[in-house]
């Protein structure tokens, strides 16, 4: 899977990134965001997955 970086921003000492990939399931591009806390630079950290609904996007989730 090819991952395209749309943008990345420093936030609360970590990194907030917005990404896009081509979904093999629906055949369309899908976007998501990922926040990496500062601790992620030194070690593995837990991940929380959030699946957005009809009125939420990868951008509004980060708010």
C-alpha positions in Angstrom: 0.0 0.0 0.0 1.4 3.4 -1.0 0.9 6.0 1.7 0.8 9.7 0.7 1.6 12.4 3.3 -0.9 15.3 2.9 0.5 17.3 5.8 2.3 17.1 9.1 2.2 19.6 12.0 3.9 19.8 15.4 1.3 19.6 18.2 1.7 19.2 22.0 5.2 18.1 21.5 4.2 15.4 19.1 3.3 15.1 15.4 -0.1 15.3 13.9 -0.1 13.9 10.4 -2.8 13.6 7.6 -2.4 10.8 5.1 -4.1 9.2 2.1 -4.0 5.7 0.6 -5.8 3.9 -2.2 -8.3 1.4 -0.7 -8.3 -2.0 -2.3 -11.7 -2.7 -0.8 -13.7 0.3 -2.1 -11.4 1.2 -5.0 -11.2 4.8 -3.9 -8.7 7.0 -2.0 -9.3 7.1 1.8 -7.8 9.7 4.2 -6.9 9.4 7.8 -5.0 11.2 10.5 -2.5 10.0 13.1 -1.2 11.7 16.2 2.2 10.5 17.4 3.0 11.7 21.0 6.6 12.8 21.8 7.2 9.4 23.4 6.8 7.7 20.0 10.3 9.0 19.1 12.0 6.8 21.7 9.7 3.7 22.1 6.5 2.0 20.9 3.3 3.6 22.2 -0.2 2.2 22.3 -2.5 3.0 19.4 -6.2 4.0 19.5 -8.2 3.5 16.3 -11.2 5.7 15.8 -13.6 5.0 12.9 -15.3 8.2 11.8 -19.0 8.3 11.2 -21.0 10.3 8.6 -20.4 13.7 10.2 -16.7 13.2 11.3 -13.6 13.3 9.1 -9.9 12.8 9.7 -9.7 16.6 10.2 -12.6 17.0 12.7 -11.4 14.0 14.8 -8.2 15.9 15.6 -10.1 18.8 17.2 
